[in-house]
Amino acid sequence: MASWAERARTYRAGDFAATLVVLAVAMTISSFGLFRRDIPVLTLPLNATSSLFLRDPSLNLKMRKEQVSPIVCMVLAYVLPLLVHAVVQWKHRIANDTRDFVLSLLLSGTLTQLITNIVKSLAGRFRPSFYDMCDWNTEILWDGVANLCRNAAGEAQGRKSFPSGHSSTAFSGLCFLSLYLLGRAGVATFARGTRSMLSAAKLFGACLPLLLATWIALTRSQDNWHHYSDIAVGALIGIASAFVAHAFNYAAVCSPENAGLPLETCFADQEGTLQEPLHKDNDASEC
């Protein structure tokens, strides 16, 4: 009977525990404080002695209802990949795959939340709908200095534009799913030999999650919650996290024989073959 230590190694309990601890830290970062930059002001001189102080028009858009709520974003980014993995694993079971898929998804999400929340707190950038979000008092003639926000919670939310959390979250889960599906589909194999009639279809199918992530990200601009630069940087954070998480646990997507296999499955048996290769090739490389 396996000892407790052996079971912990088998299920990679240490990796899961470390990742969960970092995730807990990442989720509490926003409570440590937020950089509060001065509210921007446009000065319109009326004469030599007086000026009119105006709001920044780039922050004066109407706040719209979110097309993708934070909960829906989390479901699409993390629950959907788990369901897709369950189907793929059911059709062709691979040793250690479910364990490493869940760990990789958790790792990608944790890296994303950690980086996103730190940068949000340090940047303190205003959202495009900042004035509407903070319930700016338009009944008072602004002196260019006073803070006329009447909703403290809305003001704090309005200072968290950079980077987009929806964008980074969506790409961290769905980009990882695309990398996983590309490995499972064995797109690298097609380049080494005769191409299947379905090779292009598999390639496009594996990239569909990226299209979903892109739509989620763009809704943040449509809803006036983020600037395009917020969305772009958020996407880069999510994509980078997905690549790191995938490389940490899986063979390279370009590996003709071992793409789609967990690294531990590739190296588990030095004397034999623990897992049949997903993609057989006469000129295949190792992990």
VOPAGU-2260 file (C-alpha; in pm, 1 decimal, decimal comma):
REM VOPAGU-2260
SITE   aa  ch    i         X         Y         Z
SITE  MET   A    0       0,0       0,0       0,0
SITE  ALA   A    1     134,8     341,1    -101,6
SITE  SER   A    2     255,4     566,8     177,6
SITE  TRP   A    3     122,2     918,7     234,6
SITE  ALA   A    4     437,5    1067,8      80,6
SITE  GLU   A    5     404,9     850,6    -228,4
SITE  ARG   A    6      40,8     951,0    -272,2
SITE  ALA   A    7     133,8    1315,7    -232,8
SITE  ARG   A    8     398,2    1281,4    -504,9
SITE  THR   A    9     160,0    1091,3    -730,0
SITE  TYR   A   10    -106,3    1360,5    -708,5
SITE  ARG   A   11     152,0    1644,5    -704,6
SITE  ALA   A   12       7,7    1773,2    -380,4
SITE  GLY   A   13     303,4    2003,9    -325,7
SITE  ASP   A   14     252,4    2180,1    -659,6
SITE  PHE   A   15    -119,8    2216,6    -599,7
SITE  ALA   A   16     -65,1    2350,2    -247,1
SITE  ALA   A   17     197,8    2605,0    -354,8
SITE  THR   A   18     -22,1    2726,7    -638,9
SITE  LEU   A   19    -327,0    2762,0    -413,2
SITE  VAL   A   20    -125,7    2961,8    -158,7
SITE  VAL   A   21      -7,3    3202,9    -429,3
SITE  LEU   A   22    -363,0    3226,3    -562,5
SITE  ALA   A   23    -490,0    3320,4    -214,9
SITE  VAL   A   24    -225,6    3593,1    -195,8
SITE  ALA   A   25    -312,8    3717,6    -544,2
SITE  MET   A   26    -681,0    3751,0    -457,5
SITE  THR   A   27    -605,5    3963,8    -150,3
SITE  ILE   A   28    -362,7    4205,2    -316,9
SITE  SER   A   29    -634,2    4456,0    -404,8
SITE  SER   A   30    -713,1    4499,6     -34,0
SITE  PHE   A   31    -358,9    4623,9      34,0
SITE  GLY   A   32    -427,3    4961,2    -127,2
SITE  LEU   A   33    -464,2    5132,1    -462,7
SITE  PHE   A   34    -244,5    5400,5    -615,1
SITE  ARG   A   35    -458,0    5715,5    -628,9
SITE  ARG   A   36    -337,9    5942,7    -904,9
SITE  ASP   A   37    -474,3    6294,9    -941,2
SITE  ILE   A   38    -795,8    6327,9   -1138,2
SITE  PRO   A   39    -704,1    6472,1   -1480,0
SITE  VAL   A   40    -827,0    6820,0   -1564,5
SITE  LEU   A   41    -845,5    7021,1   -1885,0
SITE  THR   A   42    -796,7    7395,7   -1840,6
SITE  LEU   A   43    -977,4    7637,6   -2072,8
SITE  PRO   A   44    -855,7    7998,3   -2023,8
SITE  LEU   A   45   -1141,4    8248,9   -2037,6
SITE  ASN   A   46    -932,9    8559,9   -1988,4
SITE  ALA   A   47    -611,3    8669,0   -1821,5
SITE  THR   A   48    -739,9    8604,4   -1471,7
SITE  SER   A   49    -991,0    8317,6   -1492,3
SITE  SER   A   50   -1016,1    7969,7   -1642,4
SITE  LEU   A   51   -1276,3    7700,2   -1683,2
SITE  PHE   A   52   -1184,6    7351,5   -1562,8
SITE  LEU   A   53   -1322,2    7062,2   -1768,5
SITE  ARG   A   54   -1339,5    6686,8   -1729,5
SITE  ASP   A   55   -1124,9    6459,6   -1945,3
SITE  PRO   A   56   -1351,7    6349,4   -2234,2
SITE  SER   A   57   -1168,6    6015,5   -2261,3
SITE  LEU   A   58   -1300,9    5928,5   -1913,9
SITE  ASN   A   59   -1648,6    6068,6   -1964,8
SITE  LEU   A   60   -1814,3    5778,9   -2146,3
SITE  LYS   A   61   -2135,4    5618,4   -2025,9
SITE  MET   A   62   -2091,4    5306,3   -1813,1
SITE  ARG   A   63   -2280,3    5021,4   -1976,3
SITE  LYS   A   64   -2394,4    4690,2   -1835,6
SITE  GLU   A   65   -2126,3    4424,1   -1869,6
SITE  GLN   A   66   -2197,1    4177,9   -2151,4
SITE  VAL   A   67   -1972,9    3924,6   -1974,0
SITE  SER   A   68   -1993,7    3937,5   -1595,7
SITE  PRO   A   69   -1689,7    3835,7   -1386,4
SITE  ILE   A   70   -1858,5    3506,2   -1293,9
SITE  VAL   A   71   -1941,8    3422,6   -1655,9
SITE  CYS   A   72   -1585,7    3511,5   -1754,7
SITE  MET   A   73   -1448,5    3269,2   -1495,2
SITE  VAL   A   74   -1682,1    2994,3   -1612,8
SITE  LEU   A   75   -1583,7    3039,5   -1978,4
SITE  ALA   A   76   -1213,6    3067,4   -1897,3
SITE  TYR   A   77   -1179,2    2777,7   -1653,6
SITE  VAL   A   78   -1490,8    2558,4   -1634,1
SITE  LEU   A   79   -1532,2    2528,4   -2012,5
SITE  PRO   A   80   -1172,8    2401,3   -2059,4
SITE  LEU   A   81   -1233,5    2140,3   -1789,3
SITE  LEU   A   82   -1542,9    2015,9   -1971,5
SITE  VAL   A   83   -1358,0    2002,8   -2304,4
SITE  HIS   A   84   -1072,5    1813,9   -2140,3
SITE  ALA   A   85   -1317,1    1564,5   -1990,3
SITE  VAL   A   86   -1453,4    1485,6   -2337,4
SITE  VAL   A   87   -1105,7    1458,7   -2492,4
SITE  GLN   A   88    -979,1    1238,1   -2210,1
SITE  TRP   A   89   -1289,1    1020,4   -2231,9
SITE  LYS   A   90   -1223,7     958,1   -2602,7
SITE  HIS   A   91    -852,6     885,7   -2554,5
SITE  ARG   A   92    -726,3     844,0   -2200,7
SITE  ILE   A   93    -367,2     944,9   -2124,5
SITE  ALA   A   94    -188,6     874,1   -1798,3
SITE  ASN   A   95    -149,0    1176,3   -1568,3
SITE  ASP   A   96    -335,5    1400,8   -1812,0
SITE  THR   A   97    -630,5    1502,7   -1595,3
SITE  ARG   A   98    -407,4    1577,7   -1297,5
SITE  ASP   A   99    -164,4    1786,6   -1503,6
SITE  PHE   A  100    -439,4    1959,4   -1701,6
SITE  VAL   A  101    -608,9    2079,9   -1382,6
SITE  LEU   A  102    -275,2    2184,2   -1233,6
SITE  SER   A  103    -174,8    2369,1   -1549,9
SITE  LEU   A  104    -506,8    2550,5   -1570,5
SITE  LEU   A  105    -478,1    2646,5   -1204,1
SITE  LEU   A  106    -118,8    2758,8   -1252,4
SITE  SER   A  107    -206,8    2971,2   -1555,7
SITE  GLY   A  108    -495,8    3134,7   -1372,7
SITE  THR   A  109    -286,0    3197,6   -1062,1
SITE  LEU   A  110      -2,3    3364,1   -1255,4
SITE  THR   A  111    -256,4    3578,0   -1436,3
SITE  GLN   A  112    -440,4    3690,3   -1123,7
SITE  LEU   A  113    -114,9    3763,1    -941,9
SITE  ILE   A  114      28,5    3982,0   -1219,9
SITE  THR   A  115    -301,9    4147,5   -1306,2
SITE  ASN   A  116    -390,2    4242,1    -948,9
SITE  ILE   A  117     -42,3    4374,8    -871,2
SITE  VAL   A  118     -35,0    4591,4   -1183,7
SITE  LYS   A  119    -392,8    4714,3   -1127,0
SITE  SER   A  120    -304,6    4828,1    -775,7
SITE  LEU   A  121      16,7    5001,0    -883,7
SITE  ALA   A  122    -115,2    5162,6   -1202,2
SITE  GLY   A  123    -443,4    5307,7   -1077,9
SITE  ARG   A  124    -549,5    5400,5   -1429,4
SITE  PHE   A  125    -892,2    5555,0   -1480,4
SITE  ARG   A  126   -1159,2    5365,0   -1671,5
SITE  PRO   A  127   -1321,4    5524,0   -1979,2
SITE  SER   A  128   -1644,0    5562,9   -1778,1
SITE  PHE   A  129   -1473,5    5690,8   -1462,6
SITE  TYR   A  130   -1696,6    5995,0   -1405,2
SITE  ASP   A  131   -2016,1    5799,0   -1454,8
SITE  MET   A  132   -1885,6    5513,4   -1241,2
SITE  CYS   A  133   -1796,6    5738,9    -947,6
SITE  ASP   A  134   -2118,1    5942,0    -977,1
SITE  TRP   A  135   -1941,0    6271,6   -1045,6
SITE  ASN   A  136   -2134,2    6574,1    -916,7
SITE  THR   A  137   -2209,7    6778,8   -1227,3
SITE  GLU   A  138   -2419,8    7031,5   -1037,9
SITE  ILE   A  139   -2111,3    7197,8    -892,1
SITE  LEU   A  140   -1873,5    7418,7   -1092,8
SITE  TRP   A  141   -1543,4    7231,9   -1069,5
SITE  ASP   A  142   -1234,5    7417,6    -948,0
SITE  GLY   A  143    -999,8    7158,4   -1103,8
SITE  VAL   A  144    -885,2    7033,4    -762,7
SITE  ALA   A  145   -1179,0    6905,0    -559,1
SITE  ASN   A  146   -1286,9    6542,4    -587,7
SITE  LEU   A  147   -1654,8    6554,5    -683,7
SITE  CYS   A  148   -1709,3    6177,3    -677,6
SITE  ARG   A  149   -2012,6    6081,4    -468,0
SITE  ASN   A  150   -1968,8    5703,0    -484,0
SITE  ALA   A  151   -1652,2    5588,8    -304,6
SITE  ALA   A  152   -1684,1    5225,8    -415,3
SITE  GLY   A  153   -1749,3    5334,1    -773,1
SITE  GLU   A  154   -1447,1    5564,0    -762,8
SITE  ALA   A  155   -1221,5    5279,0    -644,9
SITE  GLN   A  156   -1356,6    5054,8    -920,0
SITE  GLY   A  157   -1304,9    5333,3   -1171,7
SITE  ARG   A  158    -933,7    5342,2   -1090,1
SITE  LYS   A  159    -870,5    4978,8   -1190,2
SITE  SER   A  160    -864,8    4999,1   -1566,9
SITE  PHE   A  161    -510,0    4876,5   -1640,3
SITE  PRO   A  162    -479,1    4594,9   -1728,8
SITE  SER   A  163    -809,6    4429,4   -1815,5
SITE  GLY   A  164    -881,7    4144,4   -1576,2
SITE  HIS   A  165   -1144,7    3998,3   -1809,0
SITE  SER   A  166    -895,0    3991,8   -2095,4
SITE  SER   A  167    -612,2    3834,5   -1894,7
SITE  THR   A  168    -846,4    3580,1   -1733,9
SITE  ALA   A  169   -1004,9    3478,7   -2063,5
SITE  PHE   A  170    -673,7    3425,8   -2240,2
SITE  SER   A  171    -510,7    3247,8   -1945,5
SITE  GLY   A  172    -768,6    2969,7   -1960,1
SITE  LEU   A  173    -870,9    2963,2   -2325,0
SITE  CYS   A  174    -521,8    3009,9   -2470,5
SITE  PHE   A  175    -405,2    2720,0   -2255,7
SITE  LEU   A  176    -697,4    2515,2   -2386,9
SITE  SER   A  177    -591,1    2595,4   -2744,5
SITE  LEU   A  178    -233,7    2486,6   -2672,8
SITE  TYR   A  179    -364,6    2164,8   -2519,1
SITE  LEU   A  180    -591,6    2092,6   -2816,3
SITE  LEU   A  181    -313,1    2171,1   -3064,2
SITE  GLY   A  182     -98,6    1912,5   -2889,4
SITE  ARG   A  183    -375,3    1656,0   -2881,8
SITE  ALA   A  184    -455,3    1716,6   -3248,0
SITE  GLY   A  185     -90,4    1663,3   -3336,9
SITE  VAL   A  186     -65,6    1951,1   -3581,8
SITE  ALA   A  187     314,3    1915,9   -3583,6
SITE  THR   A  188     280,4    1562,7   -3720,2
SITE  PHE   A  189     105,4    1685,6   -4029,7
SITE  ALA   A  190     406,7    1895,1   -4121,2
SITE  ARG   A  191     634,7    1589,2   -4110,8
SITE  GLY   A  192     443,4    1363,4   -4342,2
SITE  THR   A  193     126,1    1325,7   -4542,7
SITE  ARG   A  194    -136,7    1574,5   -4436,3
SITE  SER   A  195    -474,9    1445,9   -4333,2
SITE  MET   A  196    -785,0    1583,4   -4504,7
SITE  LEU   A  197    -893,5    1704,4   -4161,3
SITE  SER   A  198    -562,8    1860,6   -4056,6
SITE  ALA   A  199    -671,1    2217,9   -4129,6
SITE  ALA   A  200   -1008,2    2157,5   -3963,8
SITE  LYS   A  201    -831,6    2032,6   -3650,9
SITE  LEU   A  202    -603,9    2335,4   -3652,4
SITE  PHE   A  203    -892,9    2580,1   -3676,1
SITE  GLY   A  204   -1094,5    2384,2   -3421,6
SITE  ALA   A  205    -810,2    2397,8   -3170,3
SITE  CYS   A  206    -790,2    2776,0   -3215,2
SITE  LEU   A  207   -1161,0    2839,1   -3152,7
SITE  PRO   A  208   -1103,9    2908,0   -2780,9
SITE  LEU   A  209    -882,5    3199,4   -2884,0
SITE  LEU   A  210   -1173,7    3347,6   -3075,9
SITE  LEU   A  211   -1393,0    3322,8   -2766,8
SITE  ALA   A  212   -1123,3    3488,7   -2554,8
SITE  THR   A  213   -1091,8    3769,0   -2809,3
SITE  TRP   A  214   -1466,2    3833,2   -2800,0
SITE  ILE   A  215   -1466,4    3845,8   -2419,5
SITE  ALA   A  216   -1179,4    4094,1   -2426,5
SITE  LEU   A  217   -1342,7    4321,1   -2684,9
SITE  THR   A  218   -1666,8    4344,9   -2489,2
SITE  ARG   A  219   -1470,2    4539,4   -2228,0
SITE  SER   A  220   -1423,2    4820,6   -2477,8
SITE  GLN   A  221   -1781,9    4796,3   -2603,8
SITE  ASP   A  222   -1906,9    4831,0   -2245,5
SITE  ASN   A  223   -1672,0    5127,9   -2179,4
SITE  TRP   A  224   -1494,1    4948,8   -1896,1
SITE  HIS   A  225   -1146,8    4946,9   -2053,9
SITE  HIS   A  226    -922,0    5123,1   -2301,6
SITE  TYR   A  227    -781,7    4916,7   -2589,5
SITE  SER   A  228    -433,8    4925,8   -2435,5
SITE  ASP   A  229    -575,8    4773,4   -2114,8
SITE  ILE   A  230    -724,3    4490,4   -2317,8
SITE  ALA   A  231    -406,2    4428,3   -2518,3
SITE  VAL   A  232    -181,3    4411,9   -2211,3
SITE  GLY   A  233    -432,6    4189,1   -2031,9
SITE  ALA   A  234    -429,9    3952,6   -2328,6
SITE  LEU   A  235     -48,6    3939,7   -2325,6
SITE  ILE   A  236     -47,6    3855,1   -1953,6
SITE  GLY   A  237    -298,0    3574,1   -2005,6
SITE  ILE   A  238    -119,4    3433,5   -2310,8
SITE  ALA   A  239     220,7    3441,7   -2140,8
SITE  SER   A  240      77,5    3266,8   -1833,2
SITE  ALA   A  241     -81,7    2999,8   -2052,3
SITE  PHE   A  242     246,6    2929,4   -2232,1
SITE  VAL   A  243     439,6    2907,8   -1903,4
SITE  ALA   A  244     182,2    2671,4   -1750,7
SITE  HIS   A  245     175,6    2451,6   -2060,5
SITE  ALA   A  246     555,1    2432,1   -2083,5
SITE  PHE   A  247     572,5    2345,5   -1711,9
SITE  ASN   A  248     368,9    2026,8   -1752,2
SITE  TYR   A  249     338,9    1929,4   -2119,5
SITE  ALA   A  250     563,8    1838,1   -2408,4
SITE  ALA   A  251     605,9    2108,3   -2670,2
SITE  VAL   A  252     324,7    2146,8   -2921,2
SITE  CYS   A  253     586,5    2116,5   -3197,1
SITE  SER   A  254     701,0    1773,8   -3075,1
SITE  PRO   A  255     577,9    1539,9   -3352,6
SITE  GLU   A  256     552,9    1229,3   -3135,4
SITE  ASN   A  257     489,3    1361,1   -2785,1
SITE  ALA   A  258     278,7    1674,6   -2834,7
SITE  GLY   A  259     -21,5    1652,2   -2604,7
SITE  LEU   A  260     149,4    1424,3   -2351,6
SITE  PRO   A  261     226,6    1533,5   -1994,0
SITE  LEU   A  262     601,5    1551,0   -1935,1
SITE  GLU   A  263     580,8    1297,3   -1653,2
SITE  THR   A  264     410,8    1053,0   -1886,2
SITE  CYS   A  265     689,5    1100,5   -2141,6
SITE  PHE   A  266     964,3    1025,7   -1890,4
SITE  ALA   A  267     786,4     797,1   -1641,9
SITE  ASP   A  268     933,7     474,5   -1775,9
SITE  GLN   A  269    1298,0     487,5   -1879,1
SITE  GLU   A  270    1306,7     122,1   -1982,4
SITE  GLY   A  271     975,7      82,2   -2162,0
SITE  THR   A  272     677,2     269,2   -2290,4
SITE  LEU   A  273     423,9     382,1   -2035,1
SITE  GLN   A  274     203,6     557,6   -2286,0
SITE  GLU   A  275     163,7     488,6   -2655,7
SITE  PRO   A  276     260,5     796,9   -2859,2
SITE  LEU   A  277     -33,3    1008,4   -2967,9
SITE  HIS   A  278     125,2    1083,8   -3303,7
SITE  LYS   A  279     337,6     816,2   -3465,8
SITE  ASP   A  280     604,8     943,4   -3704,4
SITE  ASN   A  281     904,5     771,2   -3858,7
SITE  ASP   A  282    1115,5    1079,7   -3786,1
SITE  ALA   A  283     972,2    1176,3   -3449,6
SITE  SER   A  284    1166,4    1363,3   -3183,6
SITE  GLU   A  285    1156,6    1312,4   -2812,1
SITE  CYS   A  286    1004,0    1538,4   -2545,1
